[in-house]
């Protein structure tokens, strides 16, 4: 588990470095989206979607900063939908569509306005 946390931290750091260079390249010094998301937005014809997995639990395991970055990327790439590919609710899962974990694991985390698009969850272990 420690290796996984270190890997996630490294990815976040690399994303932040990418953000600073993207601003210099595109002349937007205050941009927060990665360069590839900005370049994707420049394409005239494209079909875009996001994929997410291992969505965490209650905001732990860097779930909140990843969710915020997803929203920032979505601002530029304008995805049509988000596919979640397994491990949507860790540990014990949810009991029903009314389970409070839907709020703490999902609704309260992925709240960025650009993420208010269709989500298609695929159940299972990624």
SEROBA-755966 format. One record per residue: residue in one letter; y negated, z, x negated of N, C-alpha, C, O, CB in turn. Coordinates in steps of 0.001 Angstrom, whole numbers, plus 500000, padded with zeros to 6 digits. Each point is the difference from the previous one (the first is absolute). Glycine has a CB too. Example, Ala and Ser with C-alpha at 12.3 -4.5 7.8 and 13.67 -1.06 7.14 Angstrom:
a505690507800486810498810500000500890498800500000499100500019500665498964501154500581502928;s497777498034498458498810500060499180498910500730500770498892500169499491501736497686499325;
***
This chain:
x501201500000499166498799500000500834498745500000499129498993499386500354502258501833501461;x498814499477497037498846500052499123499645498604499486498826499636499926501794502709499418;x500421496868500297499764498637499547499309499173501077499103499214499696502903500955498822;x498403500000502737499406499245501107498522500350500153499169499114500201503065500819500965;x497433501365498739498602500416500118499169499427498851498866499566500207501860502546500961;x499842497888497620499281499452498859499797498506500169498944499472499652502008502313498878;x500047497531502000499886498560500225498905499700501008499214499073499806503214500647499669;x497513501053501593498969499797501021498615500242499407499066499243500266502555501450501537;x498247500363497391498708500283499367499594498864499077498829499621499973501634502835500168;x500475496994499104499706498885499116499547498784500793499058499318499596502615501552498765;x498975498849502751499618498861500838498585500187500536499208499058500011503202500580500619;x497273501576499814498664500274500528498959499805498899498944499418500244502017502215501434;x499328498847497120499061499838498888499799498516499697498868499554499811501841502677499231;x500378497006500911499882498568499738499204499302501090499237499076499716502938500989499071;x497995500368502462499240499415501100498510500292499819499159499133500240502831501119501301;x497690500966498038498596500356499807499380499202498862498844499589500095501639502705500766;x500269497480498064499509499171498896499764498582500500498985499384499675502253502036498636;x499691498063502473499875498662500565498745499902500871499311498980499991503198500761499959;x497205501304500788498827500017500875498718499854499174499105499237500362502138502216501296;x498678499278497239498763499934499213499796498609499404498870499512499962501357502930499515;x500848496905500054499877498642499470499699498996501103499257499044499776502322501559498390;x498981499597503015499748499077501105498514499965500330499446498935500274502855501502500638;x497060500720499063498578500056500295499176499220498996499043499320500370501319502888500672;x500004497887497691499275499270498970500207498498500139499055499225499853501177502740498625;x500998497623501805500316498576500089499301499360501198499437498911499889502780501521499012;x497822500248502239499432499425501217498535500363500207499388499584500984502873500501500001;x497177500687498094498603500369500123499754501084501042498869500197500443500572497512498852;x501606502984501088499873501091500973500391501285499283501170500384500026499340498087501974;x498575502173497389500326501159499174500499501183500818500613500911499444497681498321498940;x501464500775502903500425501139500814501214499678500867500294500743500937497349500040499075;x503061498136499702501161499647500805501124501011499812500099500645498957499264496942500877;x501471502542501172501101500947499919501352499339500204501025500674499904497437501076500906;x501571496974499463501267499306500219500440499302498720499162499511499242500273500169503190;x501868500270497320500496499301498816499616498527499999499787499398501053502101502209498858;x498028497829498903499590498608499829500889499049500780499499499056500610499626501521497144;x502197499651502241500885499076500704499721499978501497500132498953500634501598501442497621;x497888500738502319499656500030501427498720499221500259499886499305501010501237502925499222;x497919497883498861498750499265500160500219498499499852499421499208500743499328502774498389;x502089497629499907500276498579499805500780499431501176499777498854500391500218501493497132;x500909500431503044500746499559501175499054499719501157500200499051500759501787502283498491;x496990499487500881499044499828501092499223498683499871499464499503500991500339502994499173;x500132496946498648499266498752499790500788498763500439499415498930500168499424502176497934;x502466499024502085500806498862500442499614499603501416499740500859500843502150499872497670;x498072497974501747499607499533501324501126500119501016499767500415501136498643498035497771;x502808501191500700501125500082500920501062500899499384500533499714498928498981497973502005;x500776503383499752501043500893499511500529500870501137499336500207501015499602499801496703;x502243500478502083500638500940500920500221501270499201500674499973498970500467498188502432;x498308502934499050500024501217499219500616501150500786499722500185501185498262499026497583;x502854501552500551500517501241500562500194500987498857500039499616498831501106499161503090;x498974502486498428500222501040499004501389500582500213500526499999501113496994500529498759;x503063499967499046501289500673500056499817501408499452499372500198498961501904497610500786;x499276503160500960499934501392499549501384500626500127500777499642500885496786500542499810;x502729500739498424501266500725500041499768501383499428498975500253499366502375497612500421;x499591503022500431499866501372499489498649500584500397499206500393499146502308499054498918;x498241500603503212498686500401500487499690501480499814498909500440500361501286497740501263;x500708502582497836499712501394499690500136500909501192500607499643501010497887499574497242;x500933501966501621500063500973501082498760500874499968499703500654499001502812499334500926;x496784500009501160498831500865500187498931499826498920499253500935499712502255500676501401;x498417497209498293498975499740499000500385500358498582499195499800499091499207500572502681;x502791500148497998500434500341498646500373498746499232500042498905500560500771503322500246;x499457497941497901500445498917499119498990498855499961500380498829500039501993501792500455;x496353499718499431498923499003499890499940499055501193499501498881499880500734501256497661;x500260500295503590499996499151501190498572499685500453499713498864500377502490502130500308;x496913499979499282498631499775500481499229498999499144499385499091500559500633503224500335;x499983497806497766499269498989499222500616498608500120499279499003499977500059502795498439;x501982498125501712500637498694500181499585499404501341499716498806500085502242501911498489;x498005500106502471499583499526501321498553499508499966499674498980500608501930502630500474;x497540499108498215498596499587499897499890498675499241499214499132500381500055503291499673;x501516497418498872499983498752499244500523498858500861499479498886499930500836502388497923;x500704498985502955500499498972500915498876499529500919499862498804500257502454502203499657;x496887499931500577498880499642500864498962499166499282499468499045500565500925503029500703;x499313498281497479499025499245499220500498498585499711499236499038500074499958503103498906;x502085497741500694500574498676499757499973499186501293499720498802499975501760502129498189;x498811499719502964500008499310501294498610499471500366499890498995500703502003502479500030;x497053499185498801498644499503500259499823498589499455499347499167500630499785503182499294;x501434497385498932499874498685499368501069499021500458499704498836500270499289502286497774;x502245499342502046501104499075500257500251499748501479500694499044500346500306501731497546;x498456500056502989500125499844501449501433499699500432500268498930500547497379500267499503;x503282501740499707501403499754500367500167499895501513499259500609500773501476500613497166;x500258497989502457500310499845501418500829501167500524499915500345501178499994497179498535;x500890503083499416500825501152500382500450500724498741499804499521498883500977499312503227;x499828502336498093500579500782498911501464500242500334500326500455501097497442500658498355;x503116498579499596501430500274500154500326501233499163499696500039498808500858497489501593;x500055503465500207500434501177499260501505499890499811500754499915500969497351501524499961;x502318498563497825501387499693499685500770501245499561500323500162498824498973497531500529;x500982503158501585500843501167499738499246501217499512498856499924499551502931498508499942;x498900502696500612499458501307499604498614500258500594499061500378499300502255499459498585;x498591499953503398498734500215500698499738501495500177498870500458499829501401497337501365;x500753502953499142499905501463500135501067500619499109501196499876500265497915499966502128;x500447500820496558500944500611499067500578501297500548499550500526501018499195498438497099;x502236501520501199500676501268500246500803499955501298501100499447500000497081501738498752;x501330499360502333500794500112501225499699498912501028500629499974501057499442502456498538;x499005496693500130499671498943500951499256500527501210499513501130499994502484497636499241;x497917500426501794499339500395501243501042500125501102501060499376499942496795499477499354;x501837501950501696500922500238501107499791499047501168500937499696500738499133502671498575;x498688497158500852499683499112501118498647499337499735499368500257498976501966501191502645;x498231497704499301498681499380499860498881501014500201498841499718499695502124498121501100;x499377503338499717499006501057500234500006501052498889499256500977500079500998498645502379;x500557500198496529500092500950498900498643500105499306499383498975499712503077500495499976;x497060501750500036498702500165499332499945499386498602498911499775499471500809502301501836;x501434497653498088499985499367498683499378498612500034499518499520498974502509501782500442;x497975498044501739499324498696500091498520500159499686499389499120499396502276500097502326;x497761501914498692498580500242499694499800500359498537499177499390499318500468501369503030;x501109500237497159499754500486498647500486499044498921499444499985498902500728502301501993;x500846496923499388500520499054499005499337498638500077499996499252499022502155501948501072;x497297498477501044499580498619500206498573499886500536499111499515499300503267499917501111;x497405501007500811498701499804500669498828500601499230498943499375499908502272500628502248;x498948501182497295498899500671499308499845499517498560498995500303499357501376501682502098;x500591497283498037499957499529498615499485498561499923499076499701499243502834501836500193;x498691497586501348499659498570499971498932499719501053500223499250500951502110500143498244;x496507501224500614498949499962501024498845499066499659499040499895500763501578502420499797;x499469497016498315498940499075499610499834498951501104501003499499500509499483500872497010;x498289499285502865499789499034501094500715498667499800500444499390500973497372501684499389;x502303498470498406500654498712499741501520500070500159500672498969500015497467500483498427;x502397501756501675501446500160500195500365500123501478501156500258500338498978500846497426;x498898498715503098500255500061501450500463498631500492499363499373500847498895502454499438;x502845497739499170500633498720500330501457500305500325500432501136499807497984497508498680;x502353500394501995501410500288500296500783500453498759499854499441498913500027498871502927;x500945502708498358500918500490498974501411499770500520500294500301501157498043501454497985;x502531497715500013501386499745500385500930500789499074500277499571498880499116498113501990;x501082503459499597500880500819499151501443499497500022500545499645501046497969502321499384;x502077498016498386501421499697499853500652501302499562499671500546498946499942496967500453;x501306502977501410500628501276499693501034499838498902500598498935499848499011501822502497;x500595500297496899501006499977498954499468500531498697498877500495499912502174497585501197;x499782501805497880499647500466498674499647498791499155500846499463499284500660502565500921;x497253497551499879499500498804499313501100499338499225499772498977499355497972502028500490;
***
